[in-house]
Amino acid sequence: MTKDEVLDEFRAAGALLEGHFILSSGLRSPVFLQKMFVFQDPARTEKLCRALAEKARAAFGDIDIVVSPAVGGIVPGYETARQLGAKAIFVEREDGKFRLRRGFEIPENARVLMVEDIITTGLSSRECLDAIREHPGRIVGAACLIDRSAGKADIGVPLVSLASLDIPAYPADQLPPELAALPPVKPGSRGLKA
């Protein structure tokens, strides 16, 4: 899939939003990609994740386990794993730190791919990768649907994405006037109370 085809899928799902958004990273942006609008459509999700699986397989070879961060990464992680013929597991926060729970394991020598939905600063990806490193297995790389950082987010492993975008994001105290004039909305999941 081309970058434009990926963005067309987000537009068709009503998932490419404009306004003043507080991102999971705490940064502010005039654009928010509400991937859950995409993920509510199984056919659209399958199409995107099939393309991501093909790109990941071409870059990293065979994959045994896909690990994703909860909440946003669970759906694309599962569907990408299905397309790869791999197992799908996820990390979730426990005492503020990502951990494998629910009896999930990563066996020794397993080839592991970390799959994310959208990367902005790479913080969740780095935290997810840190949790994976606490287990045997070998991280071969990472994959995401959209890299909002246009390749600037360093997550510490090779990364493939379906679309690399340069969407502006600003600290709250450095907003351009047109963004500061709009009321902020926080649509993401980080920081939700249990």
Backbone as JSON, one array per atom type, in Angstrom:
{
  "sequence": "MTKDEVLDEFRAAGALLEGHFILSSGLRSPVFLQKMFVFQDPARTEKLCRALAEKARAAFGDIDIVVSPAVGGIVPGYETARQLGAKAIFVEREDGKFRLRRGFEIPENARVLMVEDIITTGLSSRECLDAIREHPGRIVGAACLIDRSAGKADIGVPLVSLASLDIPAYPADQLPPELAALPPVKPGSRGLKA",
  "N": [[0.84, -1.19, 0.0], [0.44, 2.25, -0.72], [1.48, 5.35, 0.82], [-0.53, 7.28, 0.44], [-2.74, 5.63, -0.06], [-3.0, 4.39, 2.43], [-3.62, 6.62, 4.05], [-6.01, 7.3, 2.81], [-7.62, 5.19, 3.65], [-7.81, 5.8, 6.39], [-9.1, 8.3, 6.19], [-11.53, 7.51, 4.97], [-12.62, 6.06, 7.04], [-13.25, 8.04, 8.77], [-11.27, 8.77, 10.49], [-9.21, 10.59, 10.41], [-8.62, 13.32, 11.96], [-9.1, 16.83, 12.6], [-8.15, 19.61, 14.6], [-7.54, 20.57, 17.95], [-5.49, 18.67, 19.65], [-4.54, 16.69, 22.45], [-1.93, 14.65, 22.63], [-0.99, 11.22, 23.4], [1.62, 11.38, 24.24], [1.67, 13.8, 25.49], [2.25, 15.97, 24.01], [0.96, 18.52, 21.79], [-1.24, 18.67, 18.96], [-2.44, 19.59, 15.68], [-3.62, 17.59, 14.28], [-5.18, 14.45, 14.58], [-5.03, 10.98, 14.63], [-7.48, 8.87, 14.74], [-7.35, 5.89, 15.35], [-9.02, 3.87, 16.28], [-11.43, 4.2, 14.99], [-10.79, 3.16, 12.55], [-10.15, 0.53, 13.31], [-12.61, -0.48, 14.08], [-13.72, -1.54, 11.89], [-13.49, -4.56, 10.6], [-12.73, -5.5, 8.0], [-11.33, -3.35, 6.87], [-9.28, -3.1, 8.73], [-8.03, -5.59, 8.43], [-7.08, -5.32, 5.78], [-5.17, -3.2, 6.0], [-3.41, -4.29, 7.94], [-2.57, -6.62, 6.69], [-1.02, -5.55, 4.65], [0.92, -4.35, 6.28], [2.02, -6.61, 7.49], [3.15, -7.88, 5.25], [5.13, -6.03, 4.6], [6.67, -6.11, 6.93], [7.49, -8.81, 6.94], [9.05, -8.84, 4.63], [11.12, -7.17, 5.46], [12.11, -8.33, 7.84], [11.93, -11.11, 7.81], [10.76, -14.4, 8.8], [8.41, -14.48, 11.49], [7.81, -15.28, 14.86], [6.4, -14.44, 17.14], [4.26, -11.75, 17.79], [4.36, -8.82, 19.59], [2.55, -6.37, 21.28], [1.82, -3.05, 22.54], [-0.65, -2.46, 25.03], [-3.29, -0.12, 25.07], [-3.91, 0.55, 22.46], [-2.33, -0.87, 20.6], [-3.19, -3.51, 20.51], [-5.22, -4.49, 18.7], [-4.11, -4.0, 15.98], [-1.77, -5.45, 16.37], [-2.67, -8.08, 16.85], [-4.02, -8.63, 14.4], [-1.97, -8.29, 12.52], [-0.22, -10.28, 13.37], [-1.85, -12.49, 12.81], [-1.88, -12.37, 10.03], [0.78, -12.92, 9.59], [1.01, -15.49, 10.46], [1.73, -15.89, 13.07], [2.0, -15.91, 16.72], [0.06, -13.78, 18.85], [0.6, -11.49, 21.34], [0.41, -9.25, 24.19], [1.68, -6.4, 25.99], [0.95, -4.82, 29.08], [0.21, -2.09, 31.29], [1.46, -2.24, 34.55], [1.63, -1.12, 37.69], [2.51, 1.24, 36.51], [4.38, 0.44, 34.62], [5.16, -1.25, 31.57], [4.43, -4.67, 31.18], [4.59, -8.18, 30.47], [1.72, -10.03, 31.03], [-0.95, -12.15, 32.21], [-0.08, -14.72, 31.83], [1.36, -14.8, 29.48], [4.15, -15.68, 27.46], [7.49, -15.53, 26.17], [9.28, -17.63, 24.33], [12.66, -18.95, 24.4], [14.82, -18.08, 21.75], [12.7, -17.33, 20.1], [11.49, -15.44, 17.38], [10.79, -12.16, 17.51], [8.47, -9.6, 16.83], [7.7, -6.29, 17.38], [4.67, -4.64, 17.33], [3.02, -1.68, 16.66], [0.4, 0.78, 16.7], [0.35, 3.67, 16.03], [3.14, 5.79, 15.86], [4.54, 8.47, 17.59], [6.37, 9.95, 19.39], [7.72, 7.72, 20.1], [7.81, 6.72, 22.66], [5.99, 4.82, 23.93], [6.58, 2.62, 22.35], [9.33, 2.19, 22.91], [9.11, 1.59, 25.65], [7.56, -0.74, 25.48], [9.33, -2.41, 24.07], [11.38, -2.55, 25.99], [10.09, -4.08, 27.94], [9.77, -6.48, 26.53], [12.43, -7.24, 26.27], [13.01, -8.29, 28.74], [12.6, -10.93, 28.62], [13.4, -14.2, 27.25], [14.17, -14.76, 23.77], [14.27, -13.08, 20.57], [14.31, -9.83, 19.51], [13.46, -8.79, 16.4], [12.7, -6.55, 15.05], [10.5, -3.71, 14.54], [7.15, -2.64, 13.78], [4.75, -0.39, 12.45], [1.54, 1.11, 11.8], [1.33, 3.87, 11.16], [3.87, 6.24, 11.14], [4.18, 9.01, 12.76], [6.31, 10.62, 13.22], [7.89, 10.93, 11.05], [10.13, 9.31, 10.75], [11.84, 10.29, 12.69], [11.61, 9.48, 15.36], [13.43, 7.59, 17.51], [13.45, 4.32, 18.23], [15.14, 2.34, 18.9], [15.33, -0.08, 17.58], [15.21, -1.54, 14.27], [12.64, -0.12, 12.22], [9.61, -0.48, 10.43], [7.03, 1.09, 8.55], [3.68, 1.67, 7.39], [2.99, 4.17, 6.53], [4.76, 7.16, 6.58], [4.71, 10.14, 8.17], [4.93, 13.71, 8.48], [3.71, 15.18, 10.83], [2.94, 18.01, 12.64], [3.82, 18.49, 16.09], [3.55, 19.89, 19.27], [5.02, 21.21, 22.3], [2.97, 22.01, 25.16], [3.37, 24.64, 26.01], [4.28, 25.95, 23.8], [2.61, 26.53, 21.65], [1.37, 27.25, 18.36], [-0.41, 30.26, 17.48], [-2.91, 29.78, 16.14], [-3.53, 27.17, 16.89], [-3.57, 27.35, 19.68], [-5.85, 28.85, 19.99], [-7.95, 27.08, 19.85], [-10.08, 24.81, 21.69], [-8.57, 22.24, 23.66], [-8.57, 18.67, 23.14], [-8.44, 15.41, 24.51], [-8.07, 12.52, 23.16], [-6.76, 10.02, 23.35], [-5.58, 6.88, 24.91], [-3.65, 6.59, 26.92], [-2.99, 6.95, 30.33], [-5.5, 6.43, 31.24], [-7.66, 5.59, 33.91], [-7.67, 2.65, 35.92]],
  "CA": [[0.0, 0.0, 0.0], [1.16, 3.52, -0.7], [1.13, 6.27, 1.91], [-1.84, 7.88, 0.12], [-3.77, 4.6, 0.13], [-3.17, 4.24, 3.88], [-4.35, 7.79, 4.53], [-7.38, 7.2, 2.29], [-8.35, 4.28, 4.56], [-8.1, 6.56, 7.61], [-10.12, 9.29, 5.84], [-12.8, 6.81, 4.73], [-13.14, 5.63, 8.34], [-13.48, 9.22, 9.6], [-10.25, 8.69, 11.53], [-8.22, 11.66, 10.24], [-9.33, 14.43, 12.61], [-8.4, 18.1, 12.72], [-8.57, 20.4, 15.75], [-6.45, 20.75, 18.92], [-5.48, 17.4, 20.35], [-3.48, 16.35, 23.39], [-1.5, 13.31, 22.27], [-0.57, 10.37, 24.52], [2.94, 11.86, 24.66], [1.52, 15.08, 26.16], [2.4, 17.01, 23.0], [-0.28, 18.99, 21.17], [-1.19, 18.58, 17.51], [-3.66, 19.94, 14.97], [-4.12, 16.39, 13.59], [-5.23, 13.24, 15.39], [-5.41, 9.78, 13.87], [-8.31, 8.07, 15.66], [-7.24, 4.56, 14.75], [-10.12, 2.99, 16.69], [-12.43, 4.29, 13.94], [-10.31, 2.21, 11.55], [-10.19, -0.83, 13.85], [-13.97, -0.98, 14.24], [-14.07, -2.17, 10.62], [-12.57, -5.69, 10.44], [-12.2, -5.62, 6.63], [-10.33, -2.28, 6.7], [-8.16, -3.47, 9.6], [-7.35, -6.7, 7.77], [-6.38, -4.8, 4.61], [-4.0, -2.46, 6.46], [-2.48, -5.17, 8.65], [-1.99, -7.52, 5.69], [0.06, -4.78, 4.02], [1.98, -4.19, 7.27], [2.67, -7.93, 7.64], [3.99, -8.09, 4.07], [6.29, -5.16, 4.72], [7.48, -6.63, 8.04], [8.1, -10.06, 6.5], [10.11, -8.49, 3.68], [12.22, -6.54, 6.19], [12.62, -9.08, 8.99], [11.81, -12.56, 7.66], [9.7, -15.07, 9.56], [8.14, -13.97, 12.84], [7.13, -16.26, 15.71], [5.5, -13.78, 18.09], [4.06, -10.31, 17.71], [4.05, -8.22, 20.89], [2.06, -5.0, 21.12], [1.43, -2.37, 23.77], [-2.08, -2.2, 25.25], [-4.51, -0.62, 24.5], [-4.01, 0.83, 21.04], [-1.62, -1.8, 19.73], [-3.7, -4.88, 20.57], [-5.92, -4.89, 17.46], [-3.2, -4.19, 14.85], [-0.83, -6.52, 16.7], [-3.35, -9.36, 16.62], [-4.29, -8.86, 12.97], [-0.68, -8.45, 11.83], [0.23, -11.63, 13.72], [-2.67, -13.44, 12.05], [-1.39, -12.34, 8.65], [2.13, -13.51, 9.59], [0.98, -16.86, 10.98], [2.47, -15.83, 14.34], [1.2, -15.69, 17.92], [-0.12, -12.37, 19.21], [0.48, -11.21, 22.77], [0.56, -7.83, 24.44], [2.11, -5.92, 27.3], [0.05, -3.82, 29.65], [0.83, -1.39, 32.42], [1.28, -2.72, 35.91], [2.4, -0.16, 38.49], [3.07, 2.25, 35.63], [5.41, -0.1, 33.73], [4.7, -2.32, 30.71], [4.86, -6.03, 31.52], [3.77, -9.3, 29.98], [0.88, -10.57, 32.1], [-1.92, -13.14, 31.73], [0.6, -15.97, 31.49], [2.05, -14.72, 28.2], [5.57, -15.99, 27.52], [8.29, -15.47, 24.94], [10.28, -18.68, 24.45], [14.01, -18.71, 23.93], [15.02, -18.12, 20.29], [11.54, -16.86, 19.33], [11.71, -14.21, 16.61], [9.73, -11.27, 18.01], [8.21, -8.32, 16.17], [6.84, -5.39, 18.14], [3.76, -3.94, 16.42], [2.33, -0.51, 17.21], [-0.57, 1.43, 15.84], [0.89, 4.94, 15.54], [4.29, 6.26, 16.64], [4.79, 9.91, 17.55], [7.7, 10.16, 19.99], [8.31, 6.41, 20.28], [7.89, 6.37, 24.07], [5.31, 3.54, 24.19], [7.34, 1.56, 21.66], [10.54, 1.91, 23.7], [8.67, 0.92, 26.88], [7.15, -2.09, 25.09], [10.56, -3.14, 23.75], [12.06, -2.83, 27.27], [9.38, -5.21, 28.56], [10.1, -7.68, 25.75], [13.83, -7.61, 26.56], [13.08, -9.0, 30.02], [12.28, -12.34, 28.33], [14.21, -14.75, 26.16], [13.63, -14.42, 22.45], [15.09, -12.09, 19.87], [13.55, -8.79, 18.82], [14.01, -8.61, 15.05], [12.35, -5.22, 14.59], [9.2, -3.17, 14.92], [6.32, -2.21, 12.66], [3.59, 0.41, 12.84], [0.73, 1.56, 10.68], [1.73, 5.23, 10.79], [4.95, 6.88, 11.88], [3.93, 10.47, 12.75], [7.56, 11.35, 13.43], [8.61, 10.94, 9.77], [11.41, 8.64, 10.93], [12.68, 10.94, 13.7], [11.52, 8.78, 16.64], [14.37, 6.48, 17.61], [12.94, 3.35, 19.2], [16.23, 1.44, 19.26], [15.36, -1.24, 16.69], [14.71, -1.17, 12.93], [11.2, 0.11, 12.17], [8.92, -0.3, 9.16], [5.69, 1.65, 8.7], [2.93, 1.78, 6.14], [3.02, 5.57, 6.13], [5.6, 8.03, 7.39], [4.16, 11.49, 8.02], [5.54, 14.76, 9.29], [2.6, 15.93, 11.42], [3.53, 18.8, 13.72], [3.42, 18.28, 17.48], [4.16, 20.99, 20.03], [4.83, 21.27, 23.75], [1.8, 22.82, 25.51], [3.73, 26.04, 26.19], [4.85, 26.48, 22.56], [1.59, 26.35, 20.61], [1.14, 28.35, 17.43], [-1.65, 30.96, 17.87], [-4.13, 29.15, 15.59], [-3.82, 25.97, 17.69], [-3.89, 27.82, 21.03], [-7.21, 29.41, 19.98], [-8.93, 26.0, 19.87], [-10.1, 24.05, 22.94], [-7.9, 20.96, 23.5], [-9.29, 17.41, 23.37], [-7.51, 14.3, 24.74], [-8.79, 11.31, 22.74], [-5.97, 8.8, 23.48], [-5.87, 5.98, 26.03], [-2.66, 6.61, 27.98], [-3.42, 7.7, 31.51], [-6.83, 6.04, 31.7], [-7.66, 4.96, 35.23], [-8.14, 1.25, 35.89]],
  "C": [[0.88, 1.25, 0.0], [0.71, 4.34, 0.5], [-0.25, 6.86, 1.67], [-2.97, 6.89, 0.31], [-4.05, 4.37, 1.61], [-3.98, 5.4, 4.43], [-5.79, 7.8, 4.02], [-8.22, 6.27, 3.15], [-8.72, 5.0, 5.85], [-9.19, 7.6, 7.33], [-11.49, 8.62, 5.68], [-13.44, 6.35, 6.03], [-13.5, 6.81, 9.23], [-12.45, 9.33, 10.71], [-9.15, 9.74, 11.42], [-8.89, 12.95, 10.71], [-8.46, 15.68, 12.67], [-9.0, 18.9, 13.86], [-7.36, 20.68, 16.62], [-6.48, 19.52, 19.83], [-4.29, 17.27, 21.29], [-3.13, 14.89, 23.11], [-1.1, 12.53, 23.52], [0.77, 10.82, 25.09], [2.84, 13.14, 25.5], [1.69, 16.24, 25.19], [1.03, 17.37, 22.43], [-0.14, 18.96, 19.65], [-2.5, 19.02, 16.89], [-4.3, 18.74, 14.25], [-4.08, 15.22, 14.56], [-5.7, 12.1, 14.51], [-6.16, 8.86, 14.84], [-8.43, 6.65, 15.1], [-8.38, 3.63, 15.16], [-11.29, 3.08, 15.71], [-12.07, 3.35, 12.79], [-10.54, 0.79, 12.05], [-11.6, -1.35, 14.09], [-14.47, -1.68, 12.97], [-13.09, -3.31, 10.36], [-11.97, -5.8, 9.04], [-11.11, -4.57, 6.39], [-9.07, -2.62, 7.51], [-7.35, -4.59, 8.96], [-6.51, -6.21, 6.59], [-5.08, -4.08, 5.01], [-2.96, -3.38, 7.09], [-1.87, -6.23, 7.73], [-0.82, -6.82, 5.01], [1.22, -4.59, 5.0], [2.74, -5.51, 7.46], [3.59, -8.21, 6.46], [5.27, -7.27, 4.16], [7.23, -5.66, 5.82], [8.19, -7.92, 7.63], [9.25, -9.79, 5.53], [11.33, -7.92, 4.39], [12.89, -7.47, 7.18], [12.55, -10.6, 8.86], [10.67, -13.12, 8.49], [9.62, -14.53, 10.98], [7.4, -15.07, 13.61], [6.07, -15.62, 16.6], [5.46, -12.29, 17.79], [3.67, -9.83, 19.1], [3.66, -6.77, 20.65], [1.77, -4.38, 22.48], [-0.09, -2.21, 23.85], [-2.25, -0.7, 25.47], [-4.46, -0.54, 22.97], [-3.34, -0.16, 20.11], [-2.22, -3.2, 19.66], [-4.33, -5.31, 19.24], [-4.95, -5.02, 16.28], [-2.16, -5.27, 15.11], [-1.43, -7.89, 16.41], [-3.51, -9.63, 15.12], [-3.01, -9.02, 12.17], [-0.12, -9.83, 12.12], [-0.55, -12.68, 12.94], [-2.18, -13.52, 10.61], [-0.01, -12.98, 8.52], [2.14, -14.98, 9.99], [1.74, -16.97, 12.3], [1.48, -15.74, 15.5], [1.13, -14.2, 18.18], [-0.29, -12.27, 20.72], [0.67, -9.71, 22.98], [1.08, -7.57, 25.84], [1.06, -4.92, 27.77], [0.69, -3.24, 30.9], [0.43, -2.04, 33.74], [2.2, -1.86, 36.77], [3.15, 0.83, 37.6], [4.1, 1.75, 34.62], [4.81, -1.22, 32.88], [5.3, -3.65, 31.15], [3.99, -7.03, 30.74], [3.0, -9.82, 31.18], [0.05, -11.71, 31.51], [-1.29, -14.47, 31.35], [1.3, -15.96, 30.15], [3.54, -14.99, 28.42], [6.21, -15.79, 26.15], [9.37, -16.52, 25.08], [11.65, -18.26, 23.93], [14.07, -18.92, 22.42], [13.8, -17.72, 19.47], [11.91, -15.56, 18.63], [10.52, -13.29, 16.87], [9.69, -9.98, 17.21], [7.31, -7.51, 17.08], [5.99, -4.63, 17.14], [2.99, -2.88, 17.19], [1.28, -0.04, 16.22], [0.06, 2.66, 15.19], [2.04, 5.36, 16.45], [4.42, 7.76, 16.46], [6.18, 10.2, 18.1], [8.44, 8.84, 20.14], [8.36, 5.95, 21.72], [7.23, 5.01, 24.36], [6.06, 2.38, 23.54], [8.59, 1.19, 22.45], [10.19, 1.18, 24.99], [8.25, -0.52, 26.6], [8.38, -2.95, 24.81], [11.35, -3.47, 25.02], [11.41, -4.02, 27.97], [9.69, -6.52, 27.84], [11.5, -8.17, 26.09], [14.01, -8.33, 27.89], [12.83, -10.5, 29.86], [13.24, -12.87, 27.28], [13.52, -14.48, 24.82], [14.47, -13.31, 21.86], [14.19, -11.11, 19.15], [14.21, -8.57, 17.46], [13.72, -7.22, 14.5], [10.98, -4.81, 15.1], [8.47, -2.71, 13.67], [5.16, -1.39, 13.22], [2.81, 0.8, 11.59], [1.2, 2.93, 10.2], [2.81, 5.73, 11.73], [4.76, 8.39, 11.73], [5.21, 11.28, 12.84], [8.37, 11.5, 12.14], [10.02, 10.37, 9.94], [12.3, 9.24, 12.0], [12.66, 10.24, 15.05], [12.46, 7.58, 16.63], [13.86, 5.51, 18.67], [13.98, 2.28, 19.54], [16.3, 0.15, 18.47], [14.9, -0.78, 15.31], [13.18, -1.12, 12.91], [10.73, 0.2, 10.73], [7.54, 0.26, 9.46], [5.01, 1.64, 7.35], [2.95, 3.2, 5.61], [3.88, 6.34, 7.11], [5.17, 9.46, 7.12], [4.94, 12.47, 8.88], [4.41, 15.66, 9.79], [3.16, 16.72, 12.59], [2.95, 18.42, 15.08], [4.22, 19.27, 18.31], [4.03, 20.76, 21.53], [3.69, 22.25, 24.06], [2.13, 24.31, 25.64], [4.34, 26.67, 24.93], [3.89, 26.33, 21.38], [1.56, 27.53, 19.65], [-0.23, 28.98, 17.76], [-2.94, 30.28, 17.38], [-4.51, 27.88, 16.36], [-4.24, 26.37, 19.11], [-5.32, 28.37, 21.11], [-8.3, 28.35, 20.06], [-8.91, 25.28, 21.22], [-9.43, 22.68, 22.73], [-8.79, 19.77, 23.85], [-8.24, 16.33, 23.55], [-8.21, 12.98, 24.4], [-8.04, 10.0, 22.98], [-6.28, 8.02, 24.73], [-4.85, 6.05, 27.15], [-3.15, 7.47, 29.13], [-4.82, 7.37, 31.94], [-6.71, 5.35, 33.05], [-8.21, 3.55, 35.1], [-9.49, 1.14, 36.55]]
}
